[in-house]
Amino acid sequence: MFRAPNSYAFYGFDDKYCKMVILYVLQATTKSKLASLNEKLDTLERRLELLEVQVSTATANPNLFKT
């Protein structure tokens, strides 16, 4: 388990308070990272959908892509 440094005691914070603050910060950081990953996943899903449409179009109409 994480133990807050003794220097916090100098400021009048007890271990329980320090642990609560640290957990809050970790939770906020985790939520932020998760939101960022969800945005990236959405972008990749949209790109995949676009590629699927392009492949479908190319398969159905190969003459459109001949040069």
Phi, psi and omega in degrees: 000147180290136177241124180295142178299153180298338182298333179295327180299329179300326181273001178089011179267132177271169183301320181298316179297315180299318179296320179297317180295316180297317178296321178298315180295317178297319179296316180297319179296317180297317178297320180295316179295320179296318178298318179296316178295323178296321177297317179296319178297318177301317179298315179295323178296319178295319178297318179297317178299318179296317178296322178297319178295318180296318179294318179298317179295316181294324180290319182285330184226070184296336180293335179295337186254003178278140178251000000 
